[in-house]
Amino acid sequence: MILTRTLPQGYCVHHMKDLHPKRLQVFGSLLGGAVGDALGGPVEFMRMDQIQKVFGPAGVTGYPTRSGHSAAFTDDTQMTLWTAEGLMRARQRQRKSSGEDWDPVRAVNGSYLRWFLTQKAGVPSVGSASEGEPLHSGWLIDEPGLWARIAPGNTCLSAMRVGGLGARDDPINDSKGCGGVMRVAPVGLLQLDGADAYQLACDLAALTHGHPAGYVTAGALALILNRLIRGDRLESAVTAALDAVDQEEPRAKICADALRRALSLAVSEKPSYRMVERLGAGWVAEEALAIAVYCALVADDFRDGVLLAVNHSGDSDSTGSIAGQLLGAMLGVDSIPSNWKDGLGLYSVVERVAGDLHDAFYEDRVFPAEEYPRW
């Protein structure tokens, strides 16, 4: 499989040793998240005993065998890609205004409205994303595969139906579901100060999830990823996130409690789905992040960690996706098994978004306006 646009023509995806390490981490995180999402999607609503009955004692060990079909990721990766799209639109606008007009929250809200449009969930109560920019604009919305409706989160749908733009000081609801945290990985991959990444991810999650734990957990993930791509070990990255969360209001601190349980379990007993389930099911933000962190901490490699993250009774696509984001950032894209890369539907879309995200923020690349309109 050949990388599109962002690499020299003919460069094979499975032999990328000469690429800049940061690009490998950005691509590894987004692709790792998509792979974990696709592995967990088919068992998202199944108990572990049901998973074992269908897939065998080891549970899920790869994509379901479906002749002629690629593995499909779910709304988790869809919204992650739209987060990246919004960030790049904001970056384009910032460059046009010589750095004075950086408003990623409003830009990403517009991208989430485009995601809502692809879900055929009706028409949002706003006619455009921002300042007259039509919702149907940019290259990403014209990718047919992204119009698939695969168990989108009700909280995200209801928030975007009314136009989104929830804020921490003006919450749109009191939800702490994992729909806020599972989509913010691109923020952690930007060339930002860790504190800025934390705050921006909180703001983006608050667009749809108003409970403090719902958006603070998103900030924690972004800060962890920010530290990982700077070379920190996962344990120290989690400690940095704990320091940030400990400064938040009391209702947010259940995120810190969950992360501390994950750190404790990682050194206490042999990894198993029972250990994962001691952290919860992953339907709410702090449980999803804690499970993903635990699985990444105890993993021998990418495959081991992601399979642990999807084989449990709970929100397997979200925990698999977040674990894949962490492991991909830690280990790089080459750590992801080749057959999982080859079998992933919309691989080229993930690849292009990852490359563009890297180039926009690390190489200061300017894109044609029709690809990433300035909002």
Summary of the structure (lengths in Angstrom):
residues: 375
radius of gyration: 18.8
end to end distance: 31.8
largest distance: 58.4
contacts: 1456
relative contact order: 0.19
helix: 57%
strand: 3%
